[in-house]
Every structure is written in structure tokens, then in C-alpha cells.
């Protein structure tokens, strides 16, 4: 029997987008997440008969809850708009540690509504928000590719000391590759200059 791999909560992140913006922007990471709950459930009941119990179950109901440190960002404002203006949202629960053979990451995808957005502002702590989503229908499982921008949001990328511009986002730097560890040639000449 294959040993099961333990999933870490740190690797599971929520991305959100207003459904009306699907044609013009990518899903966005909710910044500074501290907690993420995914809660699909189905109520069941039994009726006792002379032949034994007969079970029934209701439709699937799913709730998603994301807690995060309050921040000034587009997605933070979009969550308020979704609740106040009753806008539909798309939400992805992405596990960046679980990948398929193509290198895509595992995700749950759902559409629904923001049903609650609680904001706590204690004087001796960061402002926090707790946003609850009610999912329409049945969440879907699949694999997605994180765009480069998403990878950079999760961990910044290497940059060189050159000027960072639209054309050169890496400032003339190159990412480390184990296969290219350098040769050490010319080190004394560079140090002498």
C-alpha cells in the first residue's frame, strides 16, 4: 500500500475574481491569508419503516471561509463590492504542492456569493477580515496552471542589479539552475577590478 502524503495548510490558497470580470482579468490571490476553510456538506435523514431504515439526503451545500489580514488591494475591495452589490464571484482553492504530470496544480473551482464579511479592528493587532462564500451548485475539481505573476506573489523571483523595466522584469538577472553552478573562472580577475 502506498504511503499517503500529508497536505500542509500553508500550501492551500484562495484566489478570487468577480464573475463579470472573467474576460478581462485573471483570478487574484487574496493577500495575507491566515486561514481557509472548505466545507462541503449534505444533510441526511432516515425514516424508520417496518422493513428497516430508509435514508434520504439533501442537496450538497458548500461554504468557503477565508480569513486574512485586512489590506489595501483590488481584490480586498472586490470582496466588499461582491457582498454589497450582490455580485457573483469565482473562487479557486489551490493546493500548490499537489501537481499532476503536466506540472499543473490541483484546485477546487466554484461560483457563488459573498454572504458575510466580518472586519475586526483591535487596537493592539492588525485589522483582520473573515469572508464567507456560499457556493452555487457543486464545486468542481481540476488542474490549473499558475501564471508567472501568481508565482511571484507566492515567492519573489531572483532579480539582477540592473534596471527593472517593462522589457526586463529581472534586471538582467537569471534564475539559479542546479545544472549551471558556474565555473569559478575569472573570479580573481573580477575581484581585482
PyMOL commands that set and color helices and strands:
alter all, ss='L'
color gray80, all
select helices_A, chain A and resi 9-11+19-21+74-84+148-154+187-192
alter helices_A, ss='H'
color red, helices_A
select strands_A, chain A and resi 12-18+28-29+33-41+44-49+52-57+61-69+89-99+105-120+128-144
alter strands_A, ss='S'
color yellow, strands_A
deselect
rebuild
show_as cartoon
